[in-house]
Amino acid sequence: MAHRDILAIGTSAGGFEALRFLASEFPPDLPASVFVVIHLSSQFRSTLDAILTQGGRLPASFAKDGETFERGHIYIAPPERHLLVESERLRLGWGPRENHAKPALDPLFRSCALCCAPRAIGAVLTGTLGDGAAGLLALKQCGAITVVQDPSDAAFPEMPTTALTRLEPDHVVGLSGMPALFDELVRRPAGQPTPVRV
């Protein structure tokens, strides 16, 4: 039986600390692939994969175009490329900046909505402006489970707050509650496909 084996996480300002915390809490047997988009500052552009790997129990790497993704691995959008999911492979897009960012959250979330929403969980964490809100809505409309960090718990509440103005997510939770929630959600059976309305 298929499970919710795709966990797509997006963040911006304050996200480095949030991702480091999540990586430290993921169990080594997490039965999901974790896709991460963060609006990276130059300080962490080349080291985030090593930091997350060293700080947790799952390997982390910058995504490569065309690679087949595996469960129990964290894939990070590299600088200046959008991370997209296509069937069982990752793609790196050259498209324009979205929401003033590249990589941006919305392209990842939209691609997950199109290819595999019934298997997906989407999460918007701390950050400024509104990246991720539209993509998270697309995920929800296509049958994914949606999670938003409680704005009162976020280092920068604007991105979670914007998401909450666009949709009613399935879960609103503080960062400390996310590891247990994610571990429970990725073990749920996949949902039913939802027709996309245009």
C-alpha positions in Angstrom: 0.0 0.0 0.0 1.3 3.5 -0.9 2.0 5.9 2.0 2.4 9.6 2.4 6.1 9.3 1.4 6.7 12.8 0.1 7.4 15.6 2.6 7.9 19.0 1.0 9.0 21.8 3.3 9.5 25.4 2.5 11.0 28.2 4.6 12.8 31.5 4.4 14.0 33.9 7.1 14.6 31.9 10.3 14.5 28.7 8.3 18.1 27.6 8.9 17.5 27.0 12.6 14.1 25.4 11.9 15.6 23.0 9.4 18.5 22.1 11.6 16.0 21.3 14.4 13.9 19.1 12.2 16.9 17.3 10.8 18.0 16.5 14.3 14.6 15.0 15.1 13.9 12.9 12.0 14.1 9.2 12.8 16.6 7.2 10.8 13.8 5.0 9.4 11.7 7.9 8.2 9.7 6.3 5.3 9.6 9.4 3.2 11.7 11.6 0.9 12.1 15.1 2.3 12.3 18.0 -0.2 13.5 21.3 1.2 13.3 24.8 -0.4 14.9 27.6 1.6 15.7 31.1 0.5 19.4 30.6 1.1 21.7 33.3 2.2 25.2 33.2 0.8 26.5 32.2 4.3 24.9 28.7 3.9 24.8 28.2 0.2 27.5 25.5 0.1 27.3 24.0 3.5 23.6 23.4 4.3 23.7 19.8 3.2 26.7 19.0 5.4 25.2 20.8 8.4 21.9 18.9 8.1 23.7 15.6 7.6 26.0 16.1 10.5 23.2 17.3 12.8 20.7 14.5 12.1 20.3 10.9 11.2 19.3 11.3 7.6 21.7 12.1 4.7 21.1 15.5 3.1 22.3 16.6 -0.3 21.6 19.3 -2.8 19.3 17.9 -5.5 20.7 16.9 -8.9 18.7 17.2 -12.1 17.2 13.9 -13.1 18.2 11.9 -10.0 15.8 9.3 -8.6 14.8 10.2 -5.1 14.8 7.8 -2.2 13.1 7.5 1.1 15.1 8.5 4.2 16.9 11.3 2.4 16.7 15.1 2.5 17.0 16.8 -0.9 17.7 20.6 -0.8 17.0 23.0 -3.7 20.4 24.3 -4.9 21.0 28.1 -5.2 19.4 29.7 -8.3 17.4 26.6 -9.4 13.8 25.7 -8.7 13.3 22.2 -7.2 10.6 20.2 -9.0 9.3 16.7 -8.5 8.4 14.7 -11.7 7.1 11.1 -11.1 10.0 9.5 -9.2 12.7 11.9 -10.3 13.8 15.4 -9.4 14.2 18.2 -11.8 15.9 21.5 -11.5 14.1 24.4 -13.2 15.7 27.4 -14.8 12.4 29.5 -14.7 12.3 33.1 -13.4 12.3 34.1 -9.8 8.9 33.7 -8.1 7.9 35.8 -5.1 11.4 37.4 -5.4 13.1 34.1 -4.8 14.9 31.4 -6.7 14.6 28.7 -5.5 11.0 29.4 -4.5 8.5 27.3 -2.6 5.6 27.6 -5.0 7.2 25.7 -7.9 8.1 22.7 -5.6 4.6 22.6 -4.2 2.9 22.9 -7.6 5.0 20.1 -9.0 4.1 17.9 -6.1 0.4 18.8 -6.5 0.6 17.7 -10.2 2.6 14.5 -9.9 1.9 13.0 -6.5 -0.5 15.0 -4.2 -2.2 11.9 -2.7 1.3 10.8 -1.4 2.4 14.3 -0.4 2.6 16.5 2.7 3.4 20.2 2.3 4.6 22.5 5.0 5.3 26.2 5.2 7.6 27.4 8.0 9.0 30.7 9.2 9.7 33.3 6.6 9.0 36.8 5.2 6.6 37.7 2.4 4.2 35.2 0.9 6.1 32.4 -1.0 4.5 29.0 -0.6 0.9 30.2 0.1 -0.4 29.6 -3.5 1.5 26.3 -3.9 0.3 25.0 -0.6 -3.3 25.8 -1.7 -2.7 23.8 -4.9 -1.4 20.9 -2.9 -4.5 20.9 -0.6 -6.8 21.1 -3.6 -5.1 18.1 -5.2 -5.4 15.9 -2.1 -2.2 16.5 -0.1 -2.0 17.1 3.6 -1.0 20.6 4.5 0.9 22.0 7.5 1.6 25.5 8.5 3.8 26.6 11.4 1.9 28.6 14.0 2.8 32.2 13.2 3.1 33.0 17.0 5.8 30.3 17.1 7.7 31.4 14.0 10.8 33.5 14.1 9.4 35.4 11.1 5.6 35.0 11.0 4.7 36.6 7.7 5.0 33.6 5.5 2.9 31.3 7.7 0.4 34.1 8.2 0.1 34.6 4.4 -0.5 30.9 4.0 -3.3 31.0 6.5 -5.0 33.7 4.6 -5.1 31.5 1.4 -6.2 28.2 2.9 -7.3 26.3 5.9 -4.5 23.9 6.4 -4.9 20.4 7.9 -2.5 21.3 10.8 -1.2 24.4 12.4 1.5 23.6 14.8 4.6 25.0 16.5 8.0 23.8 15.4 8.6 21.6 18.4 5.4 19.6 17.5 6.4 19.1 13.9 8.7 16.1 14.2 6.1 13.9 15.9 3.4 15.1 13.5 5.5 14.5 10.4 6.5 11.0 11.7 2.8 10.2 12.1 1.7 11.7 8.8 4.3 10.0 6.6 3.1 6.6 7.9 -0.5 7.2 6.8 -1.9 5.6 3.6 -1.9 7.7 0.5 -5.1 9.5 -0.2 -7.4 9.3 -3.2 -6.5 11.3 -6.3 -8.4 14.6 -6.6 -9.3 15.9 -10.1 -7.6 19.2 -10.9 -10.2 21.9 -11.8 -9.1 24.7 -14.1 
